Amino acid sequence: MKKFLALVALCSLFALPAFAADDSWSQDFEAAKKAAKEANKPILVDFTGSDWCRWCIKLDEEVFAKDAFKTYAKDNLILFKADFPRRSTQADAIKAQNRKLAEQFKVEGFPTIFLIDHNEKILGQLGYQPGGPEKYVEGIKAVLKKNTK
C-alpha cells in the first residue's frame, strides 16, 4: 500500500500543471530554467506567501496582475513562483522544491524577488515597491541593464 501511495504521489507531481492559475507563473523550477534557456530570457523568481503575506498580496494586486507588467513579462521574462501558503494546500513535492530554493537563495522574508539566469546566477533582487507596474518594470529593466554591460 505504501508503494502504491508513493507511486500516486509521484504521478501527481508530473500531472501538476507547470504554471499557476493564470498560466504565466511556473511552479516547476526545472521547467522554468529550461524555458529560460530556450527563450534566452531571465527568470523572475517570486518568493511569496500568497494567502497571508500582506506585502505579497499588494505586489500581486498592484503589479503582477496588471496588464503593463503582464505584457512586459510575456516578451521578456520567464515567471516562477515559489509560494509558501498557509491556508491553501500545496503538493508535497512543490513544498520541498520551494523550501530548498528558499534555503539556496537565502530568503529571509516575503516577498523576495530575484532575477536569475537559467544557470541560477542571481542578476538582481527586488521586493515590494510602490508605484505600480510601470515603475516595477523600470526596476527590472535597470537590473537587467546592469548585467548586460
MINUBA-127287 format. One line per field, with one value per residue (C-alpha): residue in one letter; x, y, z. Coordinates in steps of 0.25 Angstrom, whole numbers, always signed. Layout:
# residues N
aa (A_...)
x (X_...)
y (Y_...)
z (Z_...)
# end
This chain:
# residues 149
aa (M_K_K_F_L_A_L_V_A_L_C_S_L_F_A_L_P_A_F_A_A_D_D_S_W_S_Q_D_F_E_A_A_K_K_A_A_K_E_A_N_K_P_I_L_V_D_F_T_G_S_D_W_C_R_W_C_I_K_L_D_E_E_V_F_A_K_D_A_F_K_T_Y_A_K_D_N_L_I_L_F_K_A_D_F_P_R_R_S_T_Q_A_D_A_I_K_A_Q_N_R_K_L_A_E_Q_F_K_V_E_G_F_P_T_I_F_L_I_D_H_N_E_K_I_L_G_Q_L_G_Y_Q_P_G_G_P_E_K_Y_V_E_G_I_K_A_V_L_K_K_N_T_K)
x (+0_+11_+18_+4_+3_+17_+14_+1_+9_+20_+10_+2_+15_+16_+1_+2_+2_+15_+8_+0_-15_-12_-3_+8_+15_+22_+22_+33_+47_+53_+43_+45_+60_+58_+49_+58_+70_+62_+56_+69_+61_+64_+55_+47_+46_+35_+37_+23_+13_+1_-10_-5_+7_+1_+12_+12_-3_-1_+10_+1_-10_-2_+8_+7_-8_-7_-6_+6_+14_+8_+11_+26_+27_+21_+32_+44_+43_+40_+32_+34_+26_+32_+19_+18_+3_-2_-17_-16_-12_+0_+7_+18_+28_+25_+27_+40_+45_+41_+48_+60_+60_+58_+70_+78_+75_+75_+61_+59_+45_+34_+32_+46_+48_+60_+64_+73_+78_+76_+88_+83_+92_+86_+85_+78_+68_+55_+43_+31_+32_+20_+18_+10_+15_+22_+31_+33_+37_+46_+53_+54_+60_+70_+75_+76_+83_+94_+96_+98_+110)
y (+0_+10_+7_+10_+23_+27_+24_+32_+44_+43_+43_+54_+62_+60_+63_+76_+88_+95_+108_+115_+119_+130_+120_+130_+127_+113_+105_+96_+101_+92_+95_+110_+108_+100_+111_+122_+115_+112_+126_+133_+141_+143_+137_+146_+137_+142_+136_+139_+136_+137_+135_+142_+152_+166_+171_+159_+161_+176_+173_+163_+173_+185_+180_+165_+165_+178_+178_+186_+176_+164_+170_+173_+159_+151_+157_+158_+148_+134_+135_+126_+126_+119_+120_+118_+118_+116_+114_+107_+93_+90_+77_+72_+72_+87_+90_+82_+89_+103_+101_+96_+109_+118_+112_+113_+127_+131_+137_+144_+150_+151_+156_+154_+155_+150_+152_+140_+133_+119_+115_+121_+132_+144_+156_+165_+165_+173_+173_+181_+195_+205_+212_+201_+192_+203_+206_+192_+189_+200_+194_+181_+187_+194_+181_+174_+186_+185_+171_+173_+183)
z (+0_+3_-10_-17_-10_-13_-28_-27_-21_-31_-43_-37_-37_-52_-54_-47_-57_-59_-58_-47_-49_-59_-68_-67_-54_-54_-41_-47_-45_-55_-65_-63_-65_-77_-83_-79_-86_-99_-100_-95_-84_-69_-59_-49_-36_-27_-13_-7_+4_-6_+4_+17_+13_+13_+4_-5_-8_-10_-20_-27_-28_-31_-41_-45_-48_-57_-72_-73_-65_-72_-85_-82_-75_-87_-96_-87_-75_-70_-57_-46_-33_-20_-12_+3_+6_+20_+17_+3_+0_-8_-13_-4_-16_-18_-4_-3_-16_-11_+3_-4_-13_-1_+6_-7_-9_+6_+6_+19_+17_+7_-3_-9_-24_-31_-46_-49_-62_-66_-58_-45_-45_-38_-47_-36_-25_-23_-13_-12_-16_-18_-32_-40_-51_-60_-48_-45_-60_-59_-47_-55_-67_-58_-52_-65_-72_-61_-65_-80_-78)
# end
